[in-house]
Structure formats: structure tokens, C-alpha cells
Amino acid sequence: MGILTADMKRIVNEQKLGFVATVCPDGTPNLSPKGTMEVWDDDHLIFVDVRSPRTVANLRSNPAIEINLVDQLVRKGYRFKGTAEVLDSGTIFDRVVASRRASGAANTVRAVVLVTVTRALPITSPVYDLGLSEADVRERYLRYWQALWSGDEAARVVANE
């Protein structure tokens, strides 16, 4: 059995957008959103380099990585720590590119990043410390996002209380 649970896989597959932290050569952090996050298997995540030159350069010199994915409606998710391998060719690269093409993705894939997850931890919002249920949180943030998308500033403030 791998490190990735069914719920972790669900979050990755549903959310897709993850925030990837890498380490720059000068030791400073680099945080970058990635909208191509997928589960590869029970111990690995993947994302593709569409426009990620700094992230990929950082990973080539230091493979340490952390990925955070959070369901914005329920304010829960996971942080995945591990090591990354940048793949420019080979079987995994070819399979990922073929799968993306078959699903209609048109962007050029410069590389595939295969992440070996060594540690996975839950992320939960402090709003749960107030005793709110997941249904309560979902309803609160659904109202918030609907108000934001509609441009209703007053409703957005109320939804965010």
C-alpha cells in the first residue's frame, strides 16, 4: 500500500491546481501554481512543465519539493513532501504527453515532473476550530465564491464573516 490515500487522490484529481514550493540556488523559496497536477500511482504525483522554467531549474539542482492542494469550498486539503525528478524523455514522459493529447490538451509539454511523495499531511482551516461542520464551511464559502463571481461586494463580506 502506498502513501497516497483514496481521499488524497480525490483531492488531487478534483482540484488539479496545486502550489509547488522549490528551493532556489540562493536558498530562497520559490512558490508556483501548477494546474496540471495528477496522481501517477500510490506513491507519486506528476505535473507538466508548460511554463515553469524556474521551478524546473530549481528541481534540477535540488529535488526537494512540497505541493499543497486545498479544496477551496471545504477548506481542507493536503501537503505532499518529497523529491522530484524532471523527465524530458522516456516512457513516463511519452505516456503523459500522449494522455494529455488524447484529452485535448494543446500546450507544449517541455518536461514531466515525477514527484515521489515521502510524507503527506492534512491541511485544515482554523474555521473548523470554531466547531463548524464541513457542510457549514462548504455553504459559507460557496456563498462567498458566488458573491465574488457575481460582483456583489456586500454579499461577499457577509459570506466571509
Secondary structure by P-SEA (a helix, b strand, c coil): cccccaaaaaaaaaccbbbbbbbccccbbbbbbbcccccccccbbbbbccccaaaaaaaaacccbbbbbbccccccbbbbbbbbbbbcccaaaaaaaaaaaaacccccccbbbbbbccbbbbbbcccccccccaaaaaaaaaaaaaaaaaccaaaaaaaac
